[in-house]
Amino acid sequence: MTQAVARRLGELLKGEPSMGALNAALRHLAKWRAQVLENTLVKRSGEVVLSGPFKGLRYAVRASEGSRNARLIGCYEAGLHKVVEEIVAGGYGLVVDVGSAEGYYATGLAMRMPAARVLARDVDPKAREACAAMAAANGLSERVEIGGAFNHADFAICAGQRTVVVCDIEGAEGELLDPVAAPDLRHADILVEVHEGMRPGLLAQLTGRFSPTHEVLRIDRRLDDSGMPDWTQELGDLDRLLLMWEWRSTPTPWLWMRRRAGA
């Protein structure tokens, strides 16, 4: 791995120096160092989530995207932790996780919400395989229903039961979360990651669509080192930051949209 990283670094820095090349080189080296730290984290603390709302979840698969470190530590998307606890306490009969990836939220919520039905949907076959493995490792195979693409008509399942939709689909939320094309979305509470950096204007678009029927709260990123294992005090500050790094290159705020009573 070290040789491959060095070769790629040479390719990135070939030619005239530029801010873009240096930034790409920095991200490349940071990802390499994060992988080295992941090996140490697993060796010293195991493959179980150490803190946060999914503490105790067995996480023995690779992350579909980004670093596994923050998920294992339990500081992943720390700004959502209060919302996750609200969802757990919300009495939902159905959880629909669209863009479920390897199943961090689908299996985590299934673990915390034993009375709920959990649908995990992702278009990537490898992500579905990883989600199935994570569900099995946590004894949740019968509770996490894994499938592929989810479309407007599929949201009909939200009608007639208390439902929360979790959505992270890399910018396609602009097309999928449309209460005109999928009117049954009006019955659900919705937690969506908005890829504003990829598609400027999505925040305003989604807020405008759902404000008539939902209370809309924007949630931005934050770091939380409270769950870091004690042994990380032996590390330098940069390594500790890299353990919490989620590999994001642009802002990805979330919208927590709760259905208004009587809407």
N, C-alpha and C positions, 0 to 999 in steps of 0.2 A: 504494500500500500504506500509506503514512504517513497519508493522509487517512482511510482505512478504519479503521486502528488507532486514530486519534484519536476517530473517531465512536463506535467500540465502547467505548473508555475512558470517554467521557462517559456512555454508557448504563449502564455498570457502576457509576459513581460517583453516579448520579442518586439523589436521596432522602437519607434519614438515613444518616450515616456508620455503618459497622459493620465489625467485624473480617472478616466474610465477604466484604464488598464490596471491602475493601482487599486482601485476599488474592487475589481474582479479578483485580483490577486489576494487582497485581504480576505474576501469572502471565501475564497478557495482554501486558504490556510486556516481560517477560522473553522470551516467545516471539517477539515482534517483533524484539528485539535479537538473539536467536539466529539468526533468519533473515538479518538484516543481516550478522552474522558469518559465516554459511555462504557468502554471496556472496563475502566477502573470502577465506575459506579456499579456496574453489574457484579463485578468480582467482590466488591466490599459491602454492597447493600442489597444485592439480589435483584430479582425481577418482579418485585411487588411494589405497587405505588406506596410511597412512604408517608404522604400527608395529603391534605386537601379533601374535597368532597368524595373522591373515589379511593380513599385510603384503604389498603388491603386488597385492591384489585390486582390479580396476577396479570402481568404484562410481559409475556415471553415472546412476543412477535416484534418484528421491526416496524417502525412507523412508516406509513405509506408516503408521508411527506413531512419534511422537517426532522428535527432532532427528537429522539426518544427521551433524552435526558430530562427535560422539563416535565414530561408526562410521568416518568418514574419518580421524580422528586415530589410531584404533586403541585407544582407551581405553574403548570401549563394554563395559559389564558386565565391568569389570576383574577382579572377583572370580572369574570363570569361566576366566580365561586358563590357569591350571594344569590345570584339568579338560579344556579343549580340547586341550592338549598331550597329556594322558593318553589322550584319545580318539584323537588322531592316531596315537599310538604303540601303540594297543590291538589292532591286527590285526582290526578289524571288517570283515566283508564287506558289511554293510548298515547304512546310516544312514537312519532314518526321522525326518523333520523335520515335525512336526505343528504347524500354525500358522506356516508358513514365511515369511509376509509377503513382502517383496520379495527374500528369498533370501540375506540376509547370512550366516547359518549354513549353509544348504544349499550355496551356491556356494563359501563359504569352506572348508568341509570337503571338498567335491569337489576343490577345488584342492589341498588338503593331503593328500588320501587317494586317489591315482589308481587304487588297486586296488579301491576300494569302490563299491558301487552306492548311489546317493543318491536317496531319494524325498522330494520337497517337496510338502506337502499344505496347502492353505488353501481356506477356503470363499469367500473374496472374489475375484471375477474380476479386479479391478484389481490385487490383490496377485499373482495368478498371472501376469498380463501383465508386471508389473515383474520378477518372478523370472525369467521367460523372457528378458527383455531383459538382465538381469544375467548370466545363464548364457551367453547368446550373446556378450556383450561380453568374456567371459573364455574363450571357446572351449570352453565346458562344456555346450553344448546337448545333446549325446548322453549326457552323464553325469548330468545332473540331470533326473529324471523328475517332471514337474509334474502335479498332479492336485488334485481338490477334497476333499470331506469324507472323513474317515478314521473308521471305526467299529470296534466291538469285534471283529467277525469278521475285519477286515483285519489284525489283529495276528497272525493265524496265520502270516504271512510271517516272523515272528521265530523260529519253530521250525526247528531244523536248521542254523542258521548264527549266527555271532557277530554280534549286532545291538546297536546303540545307538539309543535313541529320544530325540529332543529335542522337548520339548513346551512351547509357549507359546500358550495358547488362552483367555486373559482370564477365568479362573475356571471354565471348563468342564472343566478337568482333574479336578475332583471326580467328574464322571460318566464321563469317558473312561478314566481310569487306574484301572480296577477289575479286579484279578486274578481275581475270581470270574466276572464277565461276559466277561473277555478273558484266559483262563488262560495263553495263550502269552506274555503280558507277563512271566511268571516266567522266561522264557528270555533276556530282554533286560536290558541296563543302561539306566537311564533318567535323563535330566537334565530336570527340569521346573521352570519358573517357577511359583511358588505365589502366587496373588493373594489373599493373606491379608487385605489391606485391604478387598477387595471381598466376601470370604466368610470371615469369621472362623471358625477351626476347621479350615480345610483342611490346614494344616501337620500338625496332630495326626492328622487323618483319614488322610492319605496315608502318613505315617510308620507309623501302626498297620497299615495294609493291607500294606505291603511289608517291614516289619521281619522277619517270619518267614523271608523268602527273600532279602532284600537287606541289605547294609550301607548305612545311610542317613546321609549327611553334609549338614548344612545349610550353605549359603553365603550370606552377607549381602553387601550393597553396599559398595563402597569406591571411592575415586577414585585415579587414577594419572596424573600429569601428565608421566611420563617420555617420552612420545611426542610431546609438544607441539612443533610446529616452532619453530625459533629465532626467527622473526620475531614470534611471539606475545609475546616479552619486551617488545615495544614497547607492548603493550596494558596497560590497567589490570587489577587483580586481578578485578574483577567480570566483565569480558569474558572473561578466561581461565577463570573458573569456568563461565560460560555456554557456552563451547566444549565443556566436559566434561559439561554438564547433559543428562540423558536424559529430562527432562520428567515424571518420575514424581511422583505426588502422594501415594502411599501406599507402605508397604514391600512389596517383591516379592522375598522371599528365594527361593533356588533349593534344590532337593533333588537331590543326586547319589546315585543309588541303584544300587549295584553288586551284581550277582547273587552270592550266596554259592556257593562251590564245593560241588557236590553237592546244591544246593538243588533 
